[in-house]
Amino acid sequence: MSPDQTSTPSTARIVILVAVLCAAYMISQFLRSSTGVIAPDLTQELSLAPQSLGVLSGAFFFSFAASQIPVGLMLDRYGARVSMSVLMGFAVVGSALFATAQTLFWLTMARVLMGIGCSCLLMGPLMIYTRWFSRARFATLSGIQIAAGTLGGIMATAPLAWIAMWVGWRGAFTGTAALAALMGVLVWLIARDAPPGQSGSPPLHDKARESLWQSLLGFGAILRNPSLPHLLLLQFVGLGSAATLLGLWASPYLHDVHGLDGPARGNVLLVMAASTAMGMLFWGQMDIRFDSRKKPVLLGAGMSAAMLGTMMALGAPSLATVTVIFTIIGFCNGYAAIAIAHGRAIFPDHLIGRGISLLNMGGMAGAGVFQYIAGVIIGQFAAPGTAAPPDAYRTLFGFLAVALVFALLVYSRIADARPSTEGH
């Protein structure tokens, strides 16, 4: 039975399932963004150069990206429930290690473990949604998942800044380790790979009979898809630029250029993260309204590029202007929900896990690369432990804007995927 023919589970069952999956994803969003608001504190405590800060933050994304191929295999062969529950153990260990580490090396190793532990917390839920809901609803569910998960990113802004002032950033990560352990248990108890009454849809059932070699050969079919390069580059640059700004360098910018302390920086980042969550909900419906996945992606990403270009062009914007621009960028980043749905549409059912995991790998690799490049750019203007001048950040904003425009030019050549042509 296909997902589109599945008998409808109870509303309560669906709400509980989606709530648990969203809450688990919040852990991932919190951990990936958590170095941003405490970055100046880490820089001062450990005398980090901007390049080192980029490596520390990017370690999460690099390990996350490297995990995507095995994650895709795990999802298609063993299902999301097992994969998510097992991998979350790495996030628990990584958070605990981060809370106790005394050197840059061990902090970086902790970020590596966090990345592995969170590597399935978006793809796993999306895989479950492909079994429980119709294709036409996939973008909406993706938007809800990412928007709810963005609450974790919100927790990494002002709330983390205040908690760090209260119990220290190490105490905050000790609590995160305990929360991640709890969520791993809840995922195991509540998540199911198929709706009640089904042992699994045919694609999932057939995957269980595949050999490992046959599963690996599936990546060959994915790589031969002519639409893959267009989407992969968009994921690489789009998520890379978003993670570079919200996940790391917006906070040092607010500290260096506008002199904001931790809670004040957190307040601005909170507004940006909240606007991102609202953007996910807004853009998650736009593919149906436009009857196109390509048009809303071009619109949202194009507006993001325009705002980054504006930040580059402005000489000395006021804090109010910066907050408005950052808010618009956060809102426009919601196009990511449509981009994921576009990726889901170009792969056959039996390759969904590996296909969307490969796209996610591209996005997370882009985040790691862009955060490192950003550190190199800022490092050309500032010595370790010192504030960077406004020109350093203007150069960074310009680089992100140009890269995103280039990715959009490549993406514009992709064939569209219209929801009206798919099953309901």
C-alpha positions in Angstrom: 0.0 0.0 0.0 1.4 3.4 -0.9 1.4 6.3 1.5 -1.3 8.0 -0.5 -3.7 4.9 0.0 -3.0 4.5 3.7 -6.0 4.5 6.1 -6.0 7.7 8.1 -4.5 7.3 11.7 -6.2 9.1 14.6 -5.6 12.7 15.0 -4.2 12.2 18.4 -1.7 9.6 17.1 -0.5 12.0 14.3 -0.2 15.0 16.7 1.9 13.0 19.2 4.1 11.5 16.4 4.8 14.9 14.8 5.3 16.5 18.2 8.0 14.0 19.2 9.7 14.2 15.8 9.7 18.0 15.9 11.0 18.1 19.5 13.9 15.7 18.6 14.8 18.0 15.7 14.9 20.9 18.1 18.0 19.3 19.7 19.7 19.3 16.3 18.9 23.0 15.6 20.0 24.0 19.1 23.3 22.2 18.8 24.1 23.4 15.3 23.5 27.1 16.3 24.7 27.0 19.9 28.2 28.4 19.2 26.8 31.6 17.8 25.7 33.5 20.9 28.6 32.2 23.0 31.2 32.7 20.3 32.7 35.9 21.9 32.9 34.1 25.2 34.7 31.1 23.6 37.0 33.5 21.8 38.0 35.3 24.9 38.3 32.2 27.2 40.4 30.2 24.7 41.9 33.1 22.7 40.6 31.7 19.5 41.4 33.2 16.1 38.5 33.7 13.8 39.6 30.8 11.7 39.6 28.5 14.8 36.1 29.6 15.7 35.0 28.7 12.1 36.6 25.3 12.5 35.0 24.7 15.8 31.5 25.6 14.6 32.0 23.9 11.2 33.0 20.6 12.8 29.4 19.9 13.5 28.4 20.4 9.9 31.3 18.5 8.4 30.6 15.4 10.6 26.9 15.8 9.9 27.6 15.9 6.2 30.0 12.9 6.3 27.3 10.9 8.1 24.6 11.4 5.4 25.6 8.4 3.1 25.5 5.9 6.0 22.4 7.6 7.3 20.7 7.2 3.9 21.5 3.5 3.9 20.3 3.2 7.5 17.0 4.9 6.7 16.2 2.8 3.7 17.4 -0.5 5.3 16.4 -0.2 8.9 13.9 2.7 9.1 13.9 6.0 10.8 12.9 4.9 14.3 16.0 2.7 14.8 18.3 5.1 13.0 17.3 8.2 15.0 17.3 6.4 18.4 20.8 4.9 17.9 22.4 8.0 16.5 21.1 10.3 19.2 23.4 8.6 21.6 26.3 10.4 19.9 24.6 13.7 20.6 24.3 12.9 24.3 28.0 12.0 24.5 29.0 15.1 22.4 27.0 17.5 24.6 28.4 16.0 27.8 32.0 16.3 26.4 31.5 19.9 25.3 30.4 20.7 28.8 33.6 19.4 30.3 36.2 20.0 27.5 39.1 22.3 28.4 40.8 22.7 25.0 39.9 23.6 21.5 40.7 20.0 20.4 38.2 18.4 22.7 35.6 21.1 22.1 36.0 20.3 18.4 35.7 16.5 19.0 32.5 17.2 20.9 31.1 19.1 18.0 32.0 16.2 15.7 30.0 13.8 17.9 27.1 16.2 18.0 27.0 16.3 14.2 26.9 12.5 14.0 24.2 12.4 16.6 22.0 14.9 14.9 22.6 13.6 11.4 19.3 11.8 11.2 17.0 14.2 13.0 15.7 15.9 9.9 15.9 13.1 7.3 14.4 10.6 9.7 11.2 12.5 10.3 11.0 13.4 6.6 11.3 9.7 5.8 8.4 8.9 8.2 6.3 11.6 6.6 6.7 10.0 3.2 5.1 6.8 4.6 2.4 8.5 6.6 1.2 11.3 4.3 0.6 12.0 0.7 3.2 13.6 -1.6 1.0 16.7 -1.9 1.3 17.3 1.9 5.0 16.7 2.0 6.1 20.3 1.7 3.6 21.3 4.4 4.9 18.7 6.8 8.5 19.6 5.9 7.7 23.2 6.7 6.1 22.3 10.0 9.1 20.1 10.9 11.7 22.7 10.1 9.7 25.5 11.7 9.2 23.6 14.9 12.8 22.5 14.9 13.7 26.2 14.5 12.5 26.6 18.1 15.7 24.8 19.0 17.6 27.5 17.1 15.6 30.1 19.0 16.7 28.5 22.3 20.3 29.0 21.1 19.8 32.7 21.1 18.6 34.8 24.0 17.6 31.8 26.2 21.0 30.3 25.9 22.6 33.7 26.6 20.6 34.0 29.8 21.2 30.4 30.9 24.9 30.9 30.2 24.9 33.9 32.5 23.1 31.9 35.2 24.8 28.5 35.2 27.6 29.1 32.6 27.7 27.7 29.1 29.1 24.4 30.4 26.0 24.0 32.6 23.8 24.7 29.6 25.4 21.8 27.7 25.1 19.4 30.6 21.4 20.0 30.6 21.3 19.6 26.8 22.9 16.1 27.2 20.2 15.1 29.6 17.5 16.4 27.3 18.9 14.7 24.3 18.9 11.4 26.2 15.3 11.8 27.1 14.3 12.6 23.5 16.1 9.5 22.2 14.0 7.4 24.5 10.8 9.1 23.4 11.6 8.6 19.7 12.1 4.9 20.4 8.8 4.6 22.3 6.6 6.7 20.0 8.0 7.0 16.4 6.9 4.4 13.9 8.1 4.0 10.3 4.6 3.2 9.0 1.0 4.0 10.0 -0.8 1.6 12.3 -1.7 -1.7 10.7 1.2 -1.7 8.3 4.6 -3.4 8.7 6.0 -0.9 6.1 5.3 0.3 2.6 6.5 -1.7 -0.3 9.6 0.4 -0.9 10.7 0.0 2.7 9.8 -3.7 2.7 11.8 -4.3 -0.5 14.8 -2.5 0.9 15.1 -5.1 3.7 15.9 -7.7 1.0 18.6 -5.6 -0.7 22.2 -6.5 -0.2 24.6 -3.8 1.0 26.1 -3.7 -2.5 22.7 -3.2 -4.1 22.0 -0.4 -1.6 25.2 1.3 -2.5 24.4 1.0 -6.2 21.3 3.0 -5.5 23.6 6.0 -5.0 24.7 5.6 -8.6 21.1 6.0 -9.8 20.8 9.2 -7.6 24.0 10.6 -9.0 22.9 10.1 -12.5 19.7 12.2 -11.9 20.1 15.3 -14.2 18.4 17.5 -11.6 20.7 16.6 -8.8 23.6 19.1 -9.5 21.2 22.1 -9.6 19.6 21.2 -6.2 22.9 20.1 -4.7 24.6 23.4 -5.4 21.5 25.3 -4.0 21.6 23.3 -0.8 25.4 23.7 -0.5 25.3 27.5 -0.9 21.8 28.2 0.6 22.2 26.3 3.9 25.9 27.4 3.9 25.1 31.1 3.8 22.2 30.8 6.3 24.2 28.8 8.8 27.1 31.2 8.5 25.0 34.1 9.4 22.5 32.9 11.9 24.5 30.0 13.2 27.8 31.8 13.9 28.8 35.2 12.5 25.8 37.4 13.2 26.6 37.3 16.9 30.3 38.4 16.6 29.1 41.1 14.1 26.7 42.4 16.7 29.4 42.3 19.3 32.2 43.8 17.3 30.3 46.4 15.3 27.5 47.4 17.6 29.0 46.5 21.0 26.2 44.3 22.2 26.6 42.0 25.2 25.4 38.4 25.3 21.8 38.9 26.2 21.4 41.9 23.8 23.0 39.8 21.0 20.7 37.0 21.9 17.6 39.2 21.6 18.5 40.2 18.0 19.2 36.5 17.1 16.0 35.5 18.8 14.0 37.8 16.4 15.9 36.4 13.5 15.3 32.8 14.5 11.6 33.5 15.2 11.3 35.0 11.7 12.9 31.9 10.3 10.3 29.7 12.0 7.5 31.8 10.6 9.1 31.8 7.2 9.2 28.0 7.2 5.4 27.9 7.9 4.7 30.5 5.2 6.9 29.1 2.5 5.9 25.5 3.2 2.5 26.4 1.6 3.8 28.3 -1.3 4.5 25.3 -3.6 0.7 24.5 -3.6 -0.3 28.2 -4.0 2.2 28.7 -6.9 1.7 25.1 -8.2 5.4 25.2 -8.5 8.4 24.4 -6.4 10.9 26.3 -8.5 9.2 29.7 -8.4 9.0 30.1 -4.6 12.6 28.9 -4.2 13.8 31.5 -6.6 11.8 34.2 -4.9 12.8 33.4 -1.4 16.5 32.8 -2.1 16.6 35.9 -4.3 15.3 38.0 -1.6 17.9 36.6 0.8 20.6 37.5 -1.6 19.3 41.0 -2.0 19.3 41.5 1.8 22.9 40.3 2.0 23.9 42.6 -0.8 22.2 45.5 1.1 24.3 44.7 4.2 27.4 44.9 2.1 26.4 48.2 0.5 25.4 50.0 3.7 28.3 51.8 5.3 27.2 52.1 8.9 23.7 50.8 9.3 21.9 51.4 12.6 21.1 48.5 15.0 17.4 48.9 14.1 18.2 48.6 10.3 20.4 45.6 10.9 17.7 43.9 13.0 15.1 44.5 10.2 17.4 43.1 7.5 18.4 40.1 9.6 14.7 39.4 10.2 13.9 39.5 6.5 16.8 37.2 5.8 15.5 34.8 8.5 12.0 34.9 7.0 13.2 34.3 3.4 15.2 31.3 4.5 11.9 29.5 4.7 12.3 28.6 1.0 14.4 25.7 2.3 11.2 23.7 3.0 10.3 24.0 -0.7 13.8 23.1 -1.8 13.6 19.9 0.2 10.2 19.1 -1.3 11.7 19.7 -4.8 14.4 17.2 -3.9 11.9 14.6 -2.7 10.0 15.0 -6.0 12.9 14.1 -8.2 13.6 10.7 -6.6 11.6 7.5 -6.8 10.1 6.1 -3.6 12.7 3.4 -3.1 15.6 6.0 -3.2 14.0 8.7 -1.0 16.1 8.1 2.0 19.4 8.1 0.1 18.3 10.9 -2.2 17.3 13.5 0.4 20.2 12.5 2.7 22.6 13.2 -0.2 21.0 16.6 -0.6 21.2 17.2 3.1 24.9 16.2 3.0 25.5 18.9 0.4 23.8 21.5 2.6 25.6 20.6 5.7 29.0 20.4 3.9 28.2 23.9 2.6 27.6 25.1 6.1 30.9 23.8 7.3 32.8 25.1 4.3 31.2 28.6 4.4 31.7 29.0 8.1 35.4 28.2 7.6 35.7 30.6 4.7 33.9 33.2 6.7 36.5 32.8 9.5 39.3 33.2 6.9 37.7 36.4 5.6 37.2 37.9 9.1 40.8 36.8 10.0 42.2 39.0 7.3 41.0 42.0 9.2 41.3 41.0 12.9 43.9 39.4 15.1 43.0 36.5 17.5 40.9 37.7 20.4 40.3 41.2 19.0 37.2 42.8 17.5 36.8 42.8 13.7 36.1 46.1 11.9 32.9 46.7 9.9 34.7 46.2 6.6 35.5 42.6 7.5 31.8 41.9 7.8 30.8 43.9 4.7 33.3 41.7 2.8 31.6 38.6 4.3 28.1 39.7 3.4 29.2 40.5 -0.1 30.8 37.0 -0.5 27.6 35.3 0.7 25.4 37.4 -1.6 27.5 36.7 -4.7 27.6 32.9 -3.9 23.9 32.7 -3.5 23.2 34.6 -6.7 25.5 32.1 -8.6 23.7 29.1 -7.0 20.3 30.6 -8.1 21.5 31.0 -11.7 22.4 27.3 -11.7 19.2 26.3 -10.0 17.1 28.3 -12.5 18.0 25.7 -15.2 16.3 22.8 -13.3 13.0 21.3 -14.4 10.1 22.4 -12.2 8.1 19.9 -10.1 4.4 20.8 -9.8 2.3 19.5 -6.9 -0.8 19.3 -9.2 0.8 16.6 -11.3 1.5 14.3 -8.2 -0.9 12.0 -6.4 -2.9 13.1 -3.5 
